[in-house]
Amino acid sequence: MKIALGADHAGFDYKDRIARLLRERGYAVLDYGTHDATPVDYPQYGFAVGEAVASGQADRGIVICGSSIGISIAANKVPGVRAAVVFEPLTCELARRHNDANVLALSERLTGWEMTERLLDVFLHTPFEGDVTEGARHKHRVEQLFAFGDAQRARTLKAIETGAVSDATTPKELL
């Protein structure tokens, strides 16, 4: 598996540690930087990792900044990316199982190293349930994440006008 990594100045230490750990475990690593504490703009690193994953150059991505929030927003701007901010193993597992998260967003300032190692293991070893018949509802929902075009926007604006969402029921054959 090939993993793309990117971090700003507030996440570069964990990024470098993660890169070493992944290489030791036999993963191929694409390291987009940054490599020191010189202040940089985190969106560029989120975009780079997102594009590497969305284009297929990497199977998954990991982005790190001080809080994990800004860099995850940047990665999620890339079509095809599902970046998840997680701080503990259960949400990390659910992000993979139910949402097919393909980019993990980590916080160097808010998450200890031991927890970060646990999150990496969960992210890299948890399968997406949508790839099996029993999990088809998850695949159906993940597909909707990228369906926001003109038709979906009109439907959403109608829901806002009427004060209610309609037609949000999972098809019975997927339950």
C-alpha positions as CSV (number, residue, x, y, z in Angstrom):
1,M,0.0,0.0,0.0
2,K,1.3,3.5,-0.9
3,I,0.6,6.3,1.6
4,A,0.8,10.0,0.9
5,L,1.8,12.2,3.8
6,G,1.6,16.0,4.3
7,A,1.9,18.4,7.2
8,D,2.4,22.0,8.0
9,H,4.9,23.4,10.5
10,A,2.7,22.3,13.4
11,G,2.6,18.7,12.2
12,F,5.9,18.0,10.6
13,D,7.5,16.1,13.5
14,Y,4.6,13.6,13.6
15,K,4.7,13.4,9.8
16,D,8.4,12.5,9.9
17,R,7.8,9.9,12.6
18,I,4.9,8.4,10.8
19,A,6.9,8.2,7.6
20,R,9.7,6.3,9.4
21,L,7.1,4.0,11.0
22,L,5.3,3.2,7.8
23,R,8.5,2.5,5.9
24,E,9.6,0.1,8.7
25,R,6.3,-1.7,8.3
26,G,6.8,-2.1,4.5
27,Y,4.6,0.7,3.2
28,A,5.6,2.9,0.3
29,V,5.5,6.6,1.4
30,L,5.1,9.8,-0.6
31,D,6.2,12.6,1.6
32,Y,5.0,16.0,0.4
33,G,6.5,17.9,3.3
34,T,7.0,20.2,5.2
35,H,10.2,19.3,6.9
36,D,10.8,21.9,9.6
37,A,9.1,24.5,11.8
38,T,9.2,27.3,9.3
39,P,5.6,28.6,9.1
40,V,3.8,27.4,5.9
41,D,0.3,27.4,4.6
42,Y,-1.4,24.1,5.5
43,P,-3.9,24.1,2.6
44,Q,-1.2,23.3,0.0
45,Y,-0.2,20.2,1.9
46,G,-3.8,19.0,2.3
47,F,-4.4,19.6,-1.4
48,A,-1.2,17.7,-2.4
49,V,-2.1,14.6,-0.3
50,G,-5.7,14.8,-1.5
51,E,-4.7,14.9,-5.2
52,A,-2.3,12.0,-4.7
53,V,-5.1,9.9,-3.3
54,A,-7.8,11.0,-5.7
55,S,-5.6,10.5,-8.7
56,G,-4.6,7.0,-7.6
57,Q,-0.9,7.8,-7.0
58,A,-1.5,6.8,-3.4
59,D,-3.9,4.4,-1.9
60,R,-4.5,6.4,1.3
61,G,-3.3,9.7,2.8
62,I,-2.4,11.1,6.1
63,V,-2.4,14.8,6.9
64,I,-1.2,16.5,10.1
65,C,-1.4,20.0,11.4
66,G,-1.8,21.5,14.8
67,S,-5.5,20.7,15.3
68,S,-6.1,18.5,12.2
69,I,-9.1,20.6,11.2
70,G,-7.7,23.1,8.7
71,I,-5.7,20.6,6.7
72,S,-8.6,18.2,6.6
73,I,-10.9,20.9,5.2
74,A,-8.2,21.5,2.5
75,A,-7.9,17.8,1.7
76,N,-11.7,17.4,1.5
77,K,-11.8,20.1,-1.2
78,V,-10.3,17.6,-3.6
79,P,-13.0,15.6,-5.4
80,G,-12.9,12.0,-4.3
81,V,-11.3,12.6,-1.0
82,R,-13.0,11.6,2.3
83,A,-10.7,13.0,5.0
84,A,-11.7,12.2,8.6
85,V,-10.6,14.0,11.7
86,V,-10.2,11.5,14.5
87,F,-8.9,11.5,18.0
88,E,-9.7,8.0,19.3
89,P,-9.9,4.5,17.7
90,L,-13.7,4.0,17.5
91,T,-14.3,7.1,15.3
92,C,-11.3,6.1,13.2
93,E,-12.7,2.6,12.7
94,L,-16.2,4.0,11.8
95,A,-14.6,6.5,9.4
96,R,-13.1,3.5,7.5
97,R,-16.0,1.0,7.9
98,H,-18.9,3.3,7.2
99,N,-17.4,6.3,5.3
100,D,-14.5,4.7,3.4
101,A,-12.3,7.5,4.7
102,N,-9.2,7.5,2.4
103,V,-7.4,10.3,4.2
104,L,-6.7,10.4,8.0
105,A,-6.3,13.8,9.6
106,L,-4.3,14.0,12.7
107,S,-3.4,16.6,15.3
108,E,0.1,16.8,16.6
109,R,-0.8,19.3,19.3
110,L,-3.9,17.5,20.7
111,T,-3.1,13.8,20.2
112,G,-0.3,11.9,22.0
113,W,2.1,9.7,20.1
114,E,0.9,6.4,21.5
115,M,-2.7,7.3,20.4
116,T,-1.4,8.4,17.0
117,E,0.1,4.9,16.6
118,R,-3.1,3.2,17.5
119,L,-5.1,5.4,15.0
120,L,-2.6,4.6,12.2
121,D,-3.1,0.9,12.8
122,V,-6.9,1.2,12.8
123,F,-6.9,3.4,9.7
124,L,-4.6,1.1,7.7
125,H,-6.2,-2.2,8.7
126,T,-9.9,-1.5,8.9
127,P,-11.9,-2.4,5.7
128,F,-14.8,-0.5,4.2
129,E,-18.0,-2.4,4.8
130,G,-19.5,-1.1,1.6
131,D,-17.5,-3.6,-0.4
132,V,-19.6,-6.5,1.0
133,T,-23.3,-7.1,0.4
134,E,-24.3,-6.5,4.0
135,G,-22.7,-3.0,3.9
136,A,-24.3,-1.8,0.6
137,R,-26.1,0.9,2.5
138,H,-22.7,2.5,3.4
139,K,-21.5,2.4,-0.2
140,H,-24.8,4.0,-1.3
141,R,-24.3,6.8,1.3
142,V,-20.7,7.4,0.4
143,E,-21.6,7.7,-3.3
144,Q,-24.0,10.5,-2.3
145,L,-21.1,12.5,-0.8
146,F,-20.0,13.3,-4.3
147,A,-23.4,13.8,-5.9
148,F,-23.7,17.4,-5.0
149,G,-24.4,19.0,-8.3
150,D,-27.2,21.2,-9.6
151,A,-30.0,18.7,-9.0
152,Q,-28.9,18.0,-5.5
153,R,-28.4,21.7,-4.7
154,A,-32.0,22.3,-5.9
155,R,-33.3,19.5,-3.7
156,T,-31.4,20.9,-0.7
157,L,-32.6,24.4,-1.3
158,K,-36.2,23.1,-1.4
159,A,-35.6,21.3,1.9
160,I,-34.4,24.6,3.4
161,E,-37.5,26.5,2.1
162,T,-39.9,23.9,3.3
163,G,-38.1,23.2,6.6
164,A,-37.9,19.5,6.0
165,V,-35.7,17.0,4.2
166,S,-37.6,14.4,2.1
167,D,-36.4,11.5,0.1
168,A,-33.6,10.6,2.4
169,T,-34.6,7.0,2.9
170,T,-32.2,4.3,2.2
171,P,-33.6,2.0,-0.5
172,K,-35.1,-1.1,1.2
173,E,-32.9,-3.5,-0.9
174,L,-29.8,-1.9,0.7
175,L,-31.0,-2.4,4.3
